[in-house]
Amino acid sequence: MRNSLLAIAAATMTITALPAAWTPAEAKHAKNQRRYYQSANGVRYWRGDDGRYYCKRSNGTTGLIVGAAAGALAGRAIDTSGERATGTILGAAAGALLGREVQQSVTCR
């Protein structure tokens, strides 16, 4: 009788020591969470369930804006005749496309 009471008391203490908020739904959510790492060149990546590495790359918005500004300045400097609006607009368009492509070309390694 004494041994069975001690076993019940030990089991009760073990059950109450478990975290009360950890439910199966939270366990599934924790499993689906991605743990991101960051490489030396600033690319964020994670390891999938299949063991492969996947990366999170930028969509190129920052490169687009910086490229457009630099291209507009370069186009304005190159077009020296007349009003120079054509050179500014063409330079901004070319710079935006080039800046976006450069930023999106970062590869996962």
Backbone hydrogen bonds, N-H to C=O, Kabsch-Sander energy under -0.5 kcal/mol:
donor,donor_aa,acceptor,acceptor_aa,energy
5,L,1,M,-2.0
6,L,2,R,-2.0
7,A,3,N,-2.2
8,I,4,S,-2.2
9,A,5,L,-2.4
10,A,6,L,-2.4
11,A,7,A,-2.3
12,T,8,I,-2.3
13,M,9,A,-2.1
14,T,10,A,-1.9
15,I,11,A,-2.4
16,T,12,T,-2.1
17,A,13,M,-0.9
18,L,14,T,-0.7
18,L,15,I,-0.8
22,W,19,P,-0.6
23,T,21,A,-1.0
27,A,23,T,-2.1
28,K,24,P,-2.1
29,H,25,A,-2.1
30,A,26,E,-2.5
31,K,27,A,-1.8
32,N,28,K,-1.8
33,Q,29,H,-0.7
36,Y,34,R,-0.7
37,Y,45,Y,-3.1
39,S,43,V,-2.4
42,G,39,S,-1.6
44,R,56,K,-0.9
45,Y,37,Y,-2.5
46,W,54,Y,-2.7
48,G,46,W,-0.5
48,G,52,R,-3.1
51,G,48,G,-1.6
54,Y,46,W,-3.1
56,K,44,R,-3.6
57,R,55,C,-0.7
64,L,60,G,-2.0
65,I,61,T,-2.1
66,V,62,T,-2.6
67,G,63,G,-2.4
68,A,64,L,-2.1
69,A,65,I,-2.1
70,A,66,V,-2.5
71,G,67,G,-2.8
72,A,68,A,-2.3
73,L,69,A,-2.0
74,A,70,A,-2.5
75,G,71,G,-2.9
76,R,72,A,-2.1
77,A,73,L,-1.9
78,I,74,A,-2.1
79,D,75,G,-2.3
80,T,78,I,-1.2
84,R,81,S,-0.8
88,T,84,R,-1.5
89,I,85,A,-2.6
90,L,86,T,-2.6
91,G,87,G,-2.3
92,A,88,T,-2.2
93,A,89,I,-2.2
94,A,90,L,-2.5
95,G,91,G,-2.6
96,A,92,A,-2.2
97,L,93,A,-2.0
98,L,94,A,-2.4
99,G,95,G,-2.9
100,R,96,A,-2.1
101,E,97,L,-2.0
102,V,98,L,-2.3
103,Q,99,G,-2.0
104,Q,100,R,-2.1
105,S,101,E,-1.1
106,V,103,Q,-0.9
